[in-house]
């Protein structure tokens, strides 16, 4: 068990952020825990990602993230904004100061027994950091990027849901309903893990990071002087069983009643919006030009079947009750011939 005692200032500063870099980290955990066959919904993705690691030499340095556990936080720093891009997080890795590495390594390793794979971060810091960042980028591009638009839409929905709960009911209610392996008995947040650790957070900030690749695992980062970061399993991991480079196109009914009613393009957008998404995410998922998606969204907004909400720097679109009714009552069933 990891028990984190939170004082009131730390609890009051609870925030939520997404992290593409932590998705990389935990995706590698999935592959490491399941070398033969990952469970659903990770199965098809894991087969593809394992081929990437086996066949794309440029991605190999990404394995360093899980070379030894626990590992210093400088290898996978916590997000410094609510929704950083992978490029922004890789830039942070490349710019890691020597003093941060020197400070963190003794927390994890005996100075006389530092693992060989970590030594280059001390002896040839910039080259080692660049090699790691390049490897993560190559792995991301080949193993995660094809799924990212759908993942990001699911994460945006998760953040919106949790942010509303935080604003309406406060951090106590949020932590009490976070995950089955996260227990909140004020003032202690307990992560159910094999590791035994006791942490006291005084006048810091609790950062919650929902992850599609968490697979029930919980990551806790404590090296930052002002922030305790805890990950948890986000809803929506099913997106990994859909889309991606190996997925087959969904077969449409012989007579698509929703398309007959609103048009094929708007029917596609309505179905896709059963999970809130951005214009760019919809365009990538549906294989349409962003301008085409924007045109369809404008019409659906005017009809009152779709809404738009700003979440941080992104604008998310989702279904109004009328839009959901259209999809559920008309869009999912083919028309049957009269007897």
N, C-alpha and C positions, 0 to 999 in steps of 0.2 A: 504494500500500500504506500502511496505517496500522500502524505497529509500536509495540506497547506493552510496554515492559520492566517487569516486575513483580518487586519484591523479595519476599522470603519472607513478611514480615508482611502485605503486600497480598494475596499468593496465599492465605495461610492464612485470610484474612477473606472469601473468595469466598462470595457469597450469590446467591439467585435471587429475583426479584420479578416480578409482573405489573403492567401499567400500561394502564388504559383510555385515558389521555391519549396515550400513545405509539402505541396502536392507531389513534387518530384521526390522529395525525401521519403514520404510515406508510400509512394508507388514502388520505390525500391524495396521498402520493407515487405510489401506484398509479395514481390518476386523472391525475396530472400526466405520468407516463411513458407512459400509454396513452390519449391523448385520443380515439382512435377506437374501439378495442376492446381491452379487457383480456383477458389469457389466462385459460384455465380454471385454477383454479376461481373466479376473480374475476369472470368475464364478466357473469353475471346481476346480481351485487351491484353491479358498477361502473356498469352501465346505470342501476340504481335510484339510486345515490349521485349520479351526474352530474345526474340529473333534480332531485334535492334541491338541489344547488348552483345549478342554473339557475332553479328555480321557487320556492325558499323563501328570500326575501330575508334573513330572520333568520339563516340559516346562512352568509351570505357572509363575515363576518369570520373564519370558520375558515380561509379561504384564506391568511390572513397567516402561518400556520404554515409554509407552503412558498413564501412570496413571494420569498424570497431565501435561497440556500444557499451556505455554511453560515450558520446563524443563532444568536443567543445562546440559551443554555439556559433563560433565564427564561421564554421563550415556551412551552416544553414541559418543565418541570422533571422531574427523575428522581423515581421513587416513593420516599417516605420510610418506607413500611412494606411488608410482603411482599405484600399484596393490597389496595391502596387502591381505593376507589370513585372513579368519575369526579367525583362531587360533592366528595369530599375533595381531589382534585387541582385542581379548578377553584377551590376555596377558597384553595389555595396560590397560584395565579396571581393572584387578586384581591388577595392580601395581600403581593405582591412588594414589598419595600422599595425606595425610590428609590436607595439606595446600591448594591444588587445590580445594578440596571439600569445605573447609572453606571459600575460596575466592569466589567461584561461587554461593553458596546457597543464600547469601544476595542479589544477583542481581535479584533473582526470587521470594523470599519469605520474608515476614516480620519476623524478628528474633523472635517475640513473637507469630507467627502463622505459624510455619513450619509444613507442612503436616506430618501426622503420618508415612506415608510410606517412607518418606525421612530421618526421624530421625535416623534409624539404620546406615545410611552411615556416621553419625557423632559419634554415641555412640558405635558402634561395626563395624567399617569401614571394616576391612578385611573380616569378615564373610558376611557382606552385599554385598560387591563387588564379592566375590566368589559365593554367591548364585545367583546373577544376571548373572554372566558369565556362570555358569552351566545351568541356565534356558535358556539363549539365545542359548547355544550349543545344548541342547536337542530339542528346538523348531526348530533350523536350520536343524538338522539331520533328523527330521521327516517331516517338512513342506516345506523346501526349497531345501535341498540337491538333491532330485530326479530331480529337474528342473535345477540345477545349471550348468551342462555342457553346455546346450543350452543357458542359460542366459549369462554365461561368454563369449561364442562365440559372442553373439549379442552385449555385452558390449565392447568386444575387437574391433569389427567392428566399433562401435560408436566412441570409443576413437581414432582409426586410422583415421576415417573420420574427426573428429574435430581437431586432431593434424596436419593433412595436411592443413586444412583451416587456423589454427593458424600460421603455418610456412610460408604459401604462402601469406596470406593476412593480418596477424596481428590480435591482439585482438579486434579491433573495428569491423571488419567484422565477427568475431566469435560470439561476443555478440549480434550483430544485427540480427543474424539468429539462435538464440539458442532455443527459445520456444515462442509460441504465447502469453504466459503470462509473458514473460521476455522482457522488453523494454529497449533499450539502446539509451539514448539521452545524449551523452558525456557532462559532466563527470558523469552522474547519471545513475545507473543501477536500474530499478524499477521492483520489483516483485509484480505482481497483486495478492494481498491477502487481506482478511478482516482486518488483523492486521495493525495498523498504527505505523510506526517506521522510524526514521531517523538515518542513520549510516554514519559516515565519516571515510573513510579508508585512513590513511596517512602512507606512507612508509611501507606498509604491502604486502601481497600476496593474490591474488584472486584465490581460488581453486574451480573449477567446477567439480561437481560429477554427472555423468549421472546415472539414476536409472531405472531399469525395473519396480519397484513397485511404482514409483512416482505418477502415475495415475493423472497427472496434478497438484499435490500439489508441493509446492516449500519449501524446508527446507533451513533456513539460520542460520549458526552458527557463533557467534562472540566472544565467550569466549577466544579463543586462542589469545595470545598477538600479534602474527605475521601474522595470517591468517584469512581471511574472506572466509568462505566456503558456496557455494550455490549449491543446487541440482536442477536437471531439469529432465524431462521425456525423457529417451532414446528411440530411435526407436528400434523396435524389441520386444515389450511386447507381441506380438502374440505368442512367444515361450511358454508362460504360458498356451496357449490353446492346446499345443501339448506336447507329452511326459508325464512324471510323472507316478505315480503308478496306476492311474485309466484309462489311455488312452488305447484305443483299437488299435491293430496293423493296419497299413495302408494296404489295400488290393491292391496287385499288379495286373496289367493288365494280362489277360490270356496269352498274348504273350508280354513279356517285350523286346521291340526292342533294348533298350540301353544295357540290359544284354546280348542279343544275340551278339551285336557288340563288347562290351568290357569285358564281363564277369560279373557275378552277383555281386561279391565283389566290383569291380571297379565302377559298376553302383550305388551301395549303397553309396559309398564315394562321387561320383560326385553329386548325388542328395543332400546329406547332406551338401555339400560345397556351396550351394546357399547362405548360411551364413558362413563367414569365421570361422574356428575353429582350435583348436590345435589337435595334435594326441590323447592326453588323452581325450579331449572332444568328438572327433569322436568315440573313442572306447566306451565311456560310452553311447553315444547316440545310437550307432548302435548295442551295445551288442557284440562287437568283441574284441579280444585280441589286445593290443597296437602293438604287433609285426606284426599282420596281417594287421592292418591299415597302419603301416609304409611301409610294402611291397607294398600295393596298391598305396600309395602316391608316392613312388619312381617311379613306372611304369608310373603314370599319369604325374609326373613332367618331366620324360624323353620324354613323348609324347607331351609336351608343352601345355597341357590342364589345368594344375594347376600351381599356383605359390606359393612361400613361402616368408613370410616377418616376420622380428623380430619386436615385439612390447613390449618394456621393457624386461622382463625376459621370455616372451613367444614367440614361433614361430607359427605364424598363417598361415594356408593354405587357399587359395581361388581359385575361378575359373578364368582362362584366358578367353578372348572372345570366343575362340574355345570350351572350356569346357562348357561355358554357352550356346552356340549354340547347342551343343550335347544334353544337358538336355532339352532345350526348344523345339527343333525341332524333337528330336527322343525320348527323355526319358519320355515325359509327355503324349504321345498318344499311345494307343494300336494299333497293326497292325490290319487292317481290311481285311476280306476275299475278294478275287476277285469276281466280279459279274459273 
